[in-house]
Amino acid sequence: MFNAALSFSGKAVSGVGIVISGVILKVVGMPSHVAPHDVSPDVIMRLGLAVGILMPLLYVIPMSLIRKLRITRKVHAEIRAALDRRALQPKPG
């Protein structure tokens, strides 16, 4: 179950990343089917600004979620004790 959730979250993040990158390329006006040396400097500058500023700002999301995780040694010990008690209980069936 854990591996399935981990695999799904990885695929979901990859999918969201692909969508965001496509939107960024569209917004900065990146032409398609053009050789890299033919892309105008203005487009490269806009792309650099978008990737250099916008993408690091996306790191605020996981950092804010991590801040909500309030785990101390005491809380960890309580969780560990509850798991140990659960492991000792007889399994039904």
LINGIPE-V69594 format. One record per residue. N is the residue number from 0. RES is the residue in one small letter. SS is DSSP state (H for helix, E for strand, C for the rest). PHI is phi in degrees with one decimal (NA if undefined). PSI is psi in whole degrees, 0 to 359 (NA if undefined). Layout:
BEGIN
n->[N & N]
res->[RES & RES]
ss->[SS & SS]
phi->[PHI & PHI]
psi->[PSI & PSI]
END
This chain:
BEGIN
n->[0 & 1 & 2 & 3 & 4 & 5 & 6 & 7 & 8 & 9 & 10 & 11 & 12 & 13 & 14 & 15 & 16 & 17 & 18 & 19 & 20 & 21 & 22 & 23 & 24 & 25 & 26 & 27 & 28 & 29 & 30 & 31 & 32 & 33 & 34 & 35 & 36 & 37 & 38 & 39 & 40 & 41 & 42 & 43 & 44 & 45 & 46 & 47 & 48 & 49 & 50 & 51 & 52 & 53 & 54 & 55 & 56 & 57 & 58 & 59 & 60 & 61 & 62 & 63 & 64 & 65 & 66 & 67 & 68 & 69 & 70 & 71 & 72 & 73 & 74 & 75 & 76 & 77 & 78 & 79 & 80 & 81 & 82 & 83 & 84 & 85 & 86 & 87 & 88 & 89 & 90 & 91 & 92]
res->[m & f & n & a & a & l & s & f & s & g & k & a & v & s & g & v & g & i & v & i & s & g & v & i & l & k & v & v & g & m & p & s & h & v & a & p & h & d & v & s & p & d & v & i & m & r & l & g & l & a & v & g & i & l & m & p & l & l & y & v & i & p & m & s & l & i & r & k & l & r & i & t & r & k & v & h & a & e & i & r & a & a & l & d & r & r & a & l & q & p & k & p & g]
ss->[C & H & H & H & H & H & H & H & H & H & H & H & H & H & H & H & H & H & H & H & H & H & H & H & H & H & H & H & C & C & C & C & C & C & C & H & H & H & C & C & H & H & H & H & H & H & H & H & H & H & H & H & H & H & H & H & H & C & H & H & H & H & H & H & H & H & H & C & C & C & C & C & H & H & H & H & H & H & H & H & H & H & H & H & H & H & H & H & C & C & C & C & C]
phi->[NA & -63.0 & -64.6 & -65.7 & -65.4 & -65.0 & -64.1 & -62.5 & -65.4 & -62.6 & -68.4 & -65.1 & -64.3 & -61.7 & -62.9 & -64.3 & -61.6 & -65.9 & -64.4 & -62.5 & -64.7 & -63.7 & -64.8 & -60.8 & -62.2 & -68.8 & -66.0 & -77.3 & 82.3 & -66.7 & -74.3 & -101.2 & 57.6 & -126.7 & -64.7 & -54.7 & -74.6 & -95.2 & -76.3 & -68.5 & -59.5 & -63.3 & -65.8 & -64.0 & -64.4 & -63.7 & -64.3 & -61.0 & -65.6 & -63.9 & -74.4 & -76.8 & -110.6 & -67.8 & -63.1 & -62.5 & -65.0 & -66.7 & -68.9 & -64.5 & -61.8 & -66.0 & -66.1 & -69.8 & -69.5 & -65.3 & -62.4 & -76.5 & -80.5 & -103.0 & -121.6 & -117.5 & -61.8 & -65.9 & -62.0 & -60.4 & -63.5 & -64.9 & -63.9 & -61.9 & -64.4 & -64.2 & -66.5 & -64.4 & -63.4 & -64.4 & -67.0 & -82.2 & -70.3 & -66.5 & -81.0 & -68.4 & 93.5]
psi->[316 & 315 & 324 & 317 & 320 & 317 & 316 & 316 & 323 & 317 & 322 & 317 & 319 & 316 & 316 & 320 & 320 & 318 & 314 & 318 & 322 & 319 & 316 & 315 & 323 & 317 & 319 & 351 & 31 & 121 & 152 & 156 & 42 & 140 & 145 & 323 & 350 & 358 & 134 & 150 & 329 & 318 & 319 & 321 & 315 & 320 & 316 & 318 & 317 & 313 & 325 & 335 & 310 & 314 & 315 & 330 & 334 & 340 & 346 & 327 & 303 & 329 & 323 & 326 & 322 & 324 & 333 & 344 & 104 & 90 & 129 & 177 & 323 & 313 & 318 & 317 & 321 & 316 & 316 & 318 & 319 & 319 & 321 & 319 & 319 & 322 & 331 & 343 & 143 & 142 & 135 & 146 & NA]
END
